[in-house]
Amino acid sequence: MPSPTPMPPTNAPAACALVEGVEMYVARLGDGYIVKRMPDTGSHHAPDCPSYEPPAEFSGLGQVLGSAITEDPATGETTLRLDFPLTKMPGRSVTPPAGGNSDSVSSTGNKLSLRGLLHYLWDQPS
């Protein structure tokens, strides 16, 4: 009977949970393995942990989850509703948002702005 192959070391911290251990899993990536956090457990990790993710209500994600961003756990598919076209048609002009430029992102929750989309893509794991 062959002996089990030891898992190669990872860069995952041994204890990055706030109070007690947080369930994680091992995923195969190419020829190696990585330790990943379980879905929706990012806020249970310590802020200095690489697996940490702020709660949705603090990051602004809570405003758009379920309306502008919908996730299907069965298929793993995420649908994004945008408030701008992905293609530019000749003869169509884009109306600038009222109030001009802003340093913050706000949303009614129905659709993602370009800035909201970029924030979402930046924060999502690859």
C-alpha positions, -999 to 999 in steps of 0.1 A, spaced: 0 0 0 16 33 -11 21 59 16 2 92 13 21 120 -4 28 148 20 13 181 11 39 207 1 43 237 25 22 267 18 24 304 26 -9 303 45 -7 314 81 -11 287 107 -35 307 128 -51 338 114 -85 335 129 -99 361 152 -112 338 179 -110 301 169 -100 282 138 -117 291 105 -125 262 81 -103 263 50 -96 238 22 -68 227 0 -72 232 -38 -50 219 -65 -34 247 -87 -14 234 -116 12 210 -102 9 224 -66 -16 230 -39 -29 261 -22 -49 267 10 -81 287 3 -108 301 26 -143 287 25 -168 310 8 -183 338 29 -157 333 57 -134 362 49 -146 384 77 -138 356 102 -101 360 96 -78 385 113 -73 417 93 -36 409 87 -44 374 73 -42 371 35 -76 354 36 -93 384 53 -121 401 35 -141 430 51 -178 424 57 -199 433 27 -217 461 46 -184 478 54 -169 475 19 -199 488 0 -205 453 -15 -235 448 7 -253 476 -12 -251 457 -45 -251 420 -36 -283 404 -47 -293 432 -71 -264 444 -92 -243 413 -83 -259 379 -82 -241 347 -75 -254 312 -83 -237 288 -58 -248 257 -79 -229 268 -110 -204 293 -95 -216 319 -120 -217 355 -111 -239 380 -130 -231 417 -130 -257 444 -139 -240 475 -153 -253 510 -156 -232 516 -187 -228 499 -221 -198 477 -228 -198 488 -264 -198 523 -279 -222 529 -307 -216 557 -332 -240 586 -327 -249 577 -291 -237 601 -264 -233 592 -228 -248 616 -203 -224 625 -175 -237 617 -140 -253 646 -121 -230 663 -96 -198 658 -116 -168 638 -104 -166 624 -70 -140 606 -48 -166 581 -35 -187 554 -49 -224 553 -44 -251 531 -59 -288 526 -57 -279 489 -56 -297 482 -90 -266 485 -113 -229 489 -110 -211 520 -121 -178 517 -139 -160 526 -107 -181 500 -88 -172 473 -114 -135 481 -111 -137 479 -73 -155 446 -75 -130 431 -100 -100 444 -80 -113 428 -48 -122 394 -62 -98 365 -61 -84 354 -94 
